[in-house]
């Protein structure tokens, strides 16, 4: 019978086990070495990735053109209105022109069209002969545009860019896009997205200072 304390001594049977505890098991060695190698490799790759990231340019915003047209003469063009009449940009010289690129399927375009209508009706102050709008519809038919204008009850001058040539001429990649052209035919501002009433007042305030 074993008494308390027996079996805990350095018996002959327990000695091999005790010696084994002092030796490093080869299997255990593998489990220790591999994770360390993995950590070293990960740090090395991470360091290379950080160096590479520092040389990359930030991604360009999809709707921002590579070259701004501000300060350049507005390229001239002639389009047909939904009624079939020609309308030429250069004939609007002497006025500030809001050259707006839009389409009937574009929700922000629908939102801002009444703002242009209010401008032409003088709700932002007397602008007759000073400020006008030319809305260039993108790749749609006269019937589509006429129905849209009738539905919104707005009266804004529209040119039909049925083949997208004028959009390409101005580098338009997002609708709506608006260029503000001064009386000399030079592009002074460019805006991407809806023009709100507040933004319209800001544009008009700047124009009044320049006149």
C-alpha positions, 0 to 999 in steps of 0.5 A: 500500500502506498502511503502519503508521499510515496510515488513522488520520489525519484524512483527508477520508474519516474526518472525517464519521465523526469529526464524527458521533461528536460529535453525539447521535443522535436515536434514541439520545436516545429510548432515553435519555429514555424509561427516565428518564421511566419511572423517574420515573413508577414512583417517583411511583406507588410513592410514592402506593401507600405513602401509601395503604397507610399508611391501610389497616387490617390484614386481619382474621383470618377466624375472629376475630369483630368483637366479643368476647363475653368479659364478656357474659352467655351467650345462652340457648338450648334444643336437642335431644340426639341422643336427642331430649331437650331441653337448655337452657344456663341449667339449667347455671348454678352450674357452669363450662361449656365451651360447645363448637361442633363438627362430626363432619367437623372434624379438630380437633374430633375431636382435642379431644372425648376431652379433654372426655370426660376432663374429665367423667370426672374425669381433671383432678381432681374436677369433678363439680358444678363443671364441665361441657361442652355440645357444640353440633353444627353442622348435622348429624343425630342419627344422624351425631352418635351414630355419631361419639360411639360410634366415639370411645367418648366420653360428652359432652353434645351439643345439635344445632344443626340449622339453625345458629341457635345458631352465629349467636347466638354469632357462630361462624365457625370450628370448633371454637370454645369459650366458657368460661362462669362459674357466674353465666352470664358468658362468661369466655374464648373459644378458637378451635381445639382445646383440648389437655389442657395448655390444659384444665389452664390453664383449670381452674387459673384457675377454681380460683383464682376459687372 
